[in-house]
Amino acid sequence: MRQTLEQLNRNMTQDQMKNMQIDEEKFRKSIERTMNLLKRIQIEQKIDEMLKRTERMNEKQEELSKQTEKSNPNDQKENENLSKQQDEISKELQNLENTMEDLKEKMQDMSDVPKEELDKLMEEFDKQQNEQLSKQASQNLKQGQKQNAQKNQKQLSNNMQQMQQMMQQMKDQMMQQNQMQTFTDMMRIIDNLLSLSKKQEELKNQSQKLDPNSSQYQTLAQQQNEIKNNLNKLLEQLAQLSQKTFAVTPEMGKALGLANKNMEQSLSNMQNRNPKNSAMFQQEAMGNMNQAIMMMKSQLESMMQGGSGQGGMMSLLQQLQQLSGQQMTLNNMTQMLQQMQQGNLNQEQQAQLQRLAQQQQLIQKSLEQLNKEAKESGEVKKKFLQILRTFAKTNAGSNLLICKPKN
């Protein structure tokens, strides 16, 4: 009886493992997508940071110019105070330049980002020689040369206003370009999906009328295979688009994946000359495609109403929570195997346990990298770390090594 129960437990564990939907290649693609999207968030935030810094500096410079105009050039203490304030602006100008360099580095490996606009911005900033102007104004103030200081301050204010305008244009262009590209690509996918759904419906109407002994099965099977291949191409296009925008959700990919699976089942039933089941799976495939189309249309409507930003952030957080959920699933399976280990696991089960440990390490490594990236993104960091802390607590009892997130 004991041997029977142990064997039953082993069989149940094997079945559960076979049913696990954590495919390593798909998981890597999911991580890659999340990383790329997070990098895009960081680029957008860096541009925002530059814009805000320039606005603050411009305000400080204008206020300092007003103080300089009212100042007494013979009051050395006042001159020293104004000079120190100008020095602070010089430091902020240096920080702004460093931020631009950092942004340029982050853009290197990214597509569809305003690299040329940033190069023009940095070239103009270098040409303006703002830091030198600020240092010269500071020296003028210290020496009581009020008119020279005002001249340099005025030029600096004009330069900052120009930089502010260029940065705002770069930000607007990036957002509009990304949204328009997403809109265009998704509309194209929707149009192609509608065409495929229509073809699938026509094929279903032919399939369900077939006699099991009909000679048309081969022809219809070729048509079904062609529809399936075209769907795979659309899946690839959707996957590429998902690297650039949060508008592509996991639910869209899941719906089209189910459509692909149902098409495979339809082909299999055609080979077995079962028209009823073949038509049933074709109907399911149509429903899956139509579901994906409706989700895409909903996202396009949201984009047109300007609601894509918040949805994108929530989508990222949802994906991070799903990664934690995958880790929890692996831990549960690992603990089941470890309870049985005691020398009773066969070679295949030992190999499966090793594979689970490797997948756990892969998830942990990916989460650590995401944590590192997220620390540079202020809007994501707090909620992201909360997810990772929950993740770490969930794994507190695991015998496998789990690295907790650092603050």
N, C-alpha and C positions, 0 to 999 in steps of 0.2 A: 504493500500500500504506500509506504513512504517513497519507494523508488518511482511508483506511478505518479505521485504528487509532484516529486522533483522534476520528473520528465514533463509533466503538464506545465509546471512553472516555466521550464526552459522553452517549451513550445510557445507558450503565451508571450514570453519575452521576445522570442524570435519574430512572432507575428506582429507584435507592436513595433519592433524595429523596422520590419518591412513596410509597415504602414506610416512610418515617420516621413514627413514631407520636407525634411531639411536636406535638400539637394545642395551639395557643396558648391557646384558651379553657379547655381542660382543665388546662393547666399553671397558668394564673392561679388556677383553683379549688383546685388542689393547694397552691399557695403560700398562698392565703387560709386553707385548712383548717389547714395547719401553723402559721401565725401565730396563729390563734385558739386552737389547742391549747397552743401555747407560752405564750400569755398566761394561760391557765388554770393552767398549771404555776406561773407567776410569782405568781399570786394565792394559790395553795395554799402556796407557799413563804413569801410575805409573812406569811400567817397563822401559819405555823410559827415564823417569825422573831419575831413579836410575842409568841407564847406563850413561847418560850424566853427572850426578854429579860425578860418579866415574872417568870418562874420565877427567873432569876438575880438580878434586883433584890430579889425577896422573900427569897431566901436571904441576900443581902448585908445587907438591912435587919434581918433577924432576928439575924444575927451581930453587927451594929453595936449593936443594942439590948442584946444580952448584954454587950458591951464597955462600953456606957454604964452599965448597972446596976452593974458592978464598978468603975467609974471613981471617982476622987477629984475632986470638983468644985473643989477648991482647987489642983489641979495644972494650971497654965495650959498647959504643954507638951502634956499629955495631952488637954486640952480642944481645943487647936488641931488635933491629929491626928484626933480624932473628928469635928471640924467639917469637915475636909478630906474625910474618907470620906463624910460626909453630902452634901457638895457634889458628889461623884462620882455619887451616886445621883440628885441633882437633874438632872445632865447626862443621865443615862441615861433619866430620865423625859421629858426634852425630846426625846431621840432616839426614844423610843417614840411620842410624839405625832406626830412627823414621819413615822414609819413608817405610822401609821394614816392620815395624810393622803395619803401616797403610795398606799396600798392603795385608798383611796376613789377616787382618780383613775383607777387601773387598772380599777376595777370599773365605771366610768361607762358604757362602751360594750359591756359584757358582759351576757348574759342568764343566768338560772339561777345567780346568785351571791348570797350573803347580804348584800345592800345594806342592808336594813332592820336586820338584826342588827348590822352595823357602825355604823350611825347611832346605835343605842341604846348601843353600846359607847362610842363617842366622846362621846355626851351624858353618860353616867355618869362617864367619865373627867374631863370638864370640870367636872361637878358636884362631884366629889370634891376638886378643887383639890390634887392630889397634889404638884405642883411647889412650890406655895406652902407646903404642910405641910413638905416636905423642907427648904426654905430657912429656914423658921421654926425647925425643929429644929436646923439648922446654927447659926443665930444663938444659940439657947438654949445649945447646947454651948459655943460660943465664950465666952459670958458666964458659964458655970458654972451655968446654971439647969438642973440635972439633972432635976428632976421634970417641968418643962415639956417638956424635950426628950424624955423617955420617953413622955409623953402623946402628943405629935405622932408619934413613931416608931411607937407602938402603933396609932394610927389609920391611919398610912400602910401598915403591914403588913396590917391588916384590909382596906384598900382594894385592895391588890395581890392578896390572895387572892380577893377578889370578881372583880377583873378577870381573873384567871387562869381562874376557873371560866367566866366569860362567853365568853372566847376559846376555851376547849376546847369549849364547847357550839356555838359558831359553826363551828369546824373540823369537828366531828362532823356537824353538820347539813348542811354543804356536801357532805361526802363521801357521806353517806347519800342526800341529795336527788339528787345527780348519778347515783349508782349505781342508785337506784330508778327514776329517769326513763329511764336507759339501758336498764335491764332491761325496763321496761314497753313502751317504744317498740320494742325489738328483738323482744320476744315478739309484738307486734302484726304486725310485718313478717313474722316467721316464719309466723304463722298465715295471713296473706294469701298468702304464697308457697306454702304447702302447698295452699291452695285453688286457686291458679292452676295449680300442677303437676298437680293432679287433673283440672282442666278441660282442660289440655293433653293429658293422657293419653287422656281420653275423645274429644277431637277427633282425636288421632292414630289411634285405633282406627277411627273413622269414615272418616278420609282414606284409609287404606291399602286400604280395601275398595272405594273408588270406581272406577267405570268412567270412562275418559278422556272419554266423551261424556255423563257424568252432568250433570243440571241442578242438582245440589246444590252445585256448586263455589262459586257466589256466596254462598250461605248460610254455608258453612263458612269461606270467606275472611273474611266479616264477623265470624264468631266468633273467628277467629285474630287479626284486627285488634283486636278488643275485648280479648283476652288480652294482646296486645302493649301496648296503651294502659294497661292496668292495671299491667303490669310497669313501664312508664315512671313511673307515679305512685309505685310503691314505690321505684324508683331515686331519685326526688326526695326521698322521705322518708328514705332511707338517707343521701343526701348531706347533708341537714339535720342528721341525727343525728351524722354524722362531724365536724361542726364543734364538737361538744361533748365527744366522747369518743374515746379511742384504741381502744375496743372494736371500732369499725368499721375493718376493715383494707382495704388496696387490693385484696387477693385477692377479697374479697366483691364489690366493685364490678366487678372484672374478670369474675367468673363470671356476674353478672347482665347485664353488657354483652354477653358471648358469647351468653347466652340470648336477648337482644333481637336480636342479629344473626342467629341461627338462625331466629328467628320471621320475620324479614324474608325470609330465603331460602325459608322454607316458603310464605309468601304469594306470592313470585315463582313458585314451582313450581306453586302452585294456579292462578295466572293462565295458566300454560303447560299446564295439565291433565296434570301429571305426579304422580300420587298416590304413587308409590314414593319419589321424592326428597322430596316434601313431608312424608311421614311420617317419613323419615329425619331431616330437620332438626327436626321436632317432637320426636323422641326425644332429639336432642342438646340442645334447649332444656330439656327436662325434666331431663336430667342436669345441666345447668348450674345450674338452680334448686335442685335437690336438693343439689348441692355447696355452694352458698351457704348453704342451710339448715343443713347439717352444720357449717360453719364458725361460723355464728352460735350454734348450740347449744353448740359447744365454748367459745366466748367466754363465754356465760352461765354455763356450769359453772365456768369459771375465776373469774368474778366472785363466784360463790357460795362458792368456796373461798378468796376473798380474795387471788387472785393477779393482780389487774388492774393494780396499781401498777407493778411491774417490767416487765410486758408493755407497758404504755403508754410507758414511757421507751425501751424497746428499739424500739418501733414508730416513735417520733419519730426516733431515730438512723437507723433504716433508711430513712425517708423522706428525710432529709438526704443520705444516701449515694446515693439514687436521683437526687436533684437534681444531685449531682456527676457521676453517670453520664450524665445527659442532656447536661451541658456537654461531657463527653468525646466523646460521639457527634457533637455539633455541630462540635467542633474537627476531628474526623476528616474530616467532610464538607467543612468549610471549606478544609482543607489540600488535599484532592483538587481542589477547584475552583481554588484559587490556583495549583496546579501547572499547571493547564491554561490559566490566565488569559492571559498573554502575547499578548493581542489576539485570541485565538481563540474566546472565549466569545460566543455569540449573545445577543440582547437578553433572551430568556427566562431563560437561565442566569445572566446578570448580575443580573437581578431576584431570582433564587433565592439568589445569593450575598449580596445585600443583605438578604434576609429572614433568612438564617442569622445574619448579623451582628447584626440586630435581636433575634433570639431569644436569642443569646448574651448580649447586653446585658441583656435581661430576666431571664435566669437569674442573671447576676452581681449585678444590682441586688437581686433577691430574696434571694440568699445573703448579701449585705452587710447587709440589713435583719434577716435571721434571726440573723446574727452579733451584731448590736447587741442584739437582744432576748435572745439566749442569754447574753450577758455578765452579764445581771441574774439569771440562773438558775444558781445555783452547781452543782447536780447535773448540768446539761447542758453547762455551759461547756467543761470540759476535753475531753470526747470530741468535742464539736461543733467546737472549734478544730482538733483533730487531723484531722477530716474535711476542714475547709477548707484545712489545710496540704497535705494530700494532693492536694486539688483544685488548689491553686495550683501545686504541683510538676508535675502532669500537664499544665498549660497553659503551662509555662515556655517551650516552643518555638513557641507560637502567635503569629502576626503580629497578631492582634486584641488590643486592650487588655484585660488581665486585672488586676484590683486584688487584691493579696494581702491576706489577713486580717491585721488588726493584733492584737497580743497585748493 
